[in-house]
Amino acid sequence: MAKYFDVHPDNPQPRALRQVVEGLREDALIAYPTDSCYALGCRLGSRDGIDRIRAIRRLDDRHHFTLVCEDFAQLGQFVRIDNDVFRAIKASTPGSYTFILPATREVPRMLQHPKKKTVGVRIPDHVVARALVAELGEPLLSSTLLLPDEEEPMTQGWEIKDRLDHVLDAVVDSGDCGTEPTTVVDFSGGEAEIVRRGAGDTSRFE
């Protein structure tokens, strides 16, 4: 049964954040809000968490997981960025974008695309998501909470708790999230390639 945390959207309670992060450090799988929609999240090195996300979403090994980072300095530890790409990403963060970039050695191999050796990274414009990552002290391994055969993600924490109670360890609810996932931009080839059009404005990458 998943624990339910009702967290203030602008001033998240430190005690609640600590409890969620304690669970993450013990390999918990959580659902939490972002600036685009709810996401599934676990600790970076949690193989169990990764397997559970794959099972819930029915993902194959070509799926790009996302490292949700607190800030640009943290993001830079996990991906390689040249100067032109740096400027483009810096101007777009925090925001509803996921960027696919070559992974550094800090990224476990099981998270990298098997052929491209890339990984997704993002810095959400969401107080609770960034507070969780700050408390954890490392990126949160994430994937959009979009169930198989459904066109839109769930937007309410209580609904997620009700439907996924048996497969999650915790649900963090800080109010309604949008239904549009992030815009995904692949910079791994040096030029911006829009892989998915979502909540973020794509005009700056076209």
Protein Blocks (a to p, Z undefined) as FASTA:
>chain_A
ZZdddddfklccfklmmmmmmmmmnopacddddfkbccddddfklmklmmmmmmmnopaf
kbccddddfblmlmmmmpccdfklmmmmmmmpgcdddcdddddfklcfklpcfklopacd
ddddbfklmmmmmmnopacdddddddehiabdcfbfklmmmmmmmmccbdcdebjadfbd
cddddfknopacdfbdcfbcfklmZZ
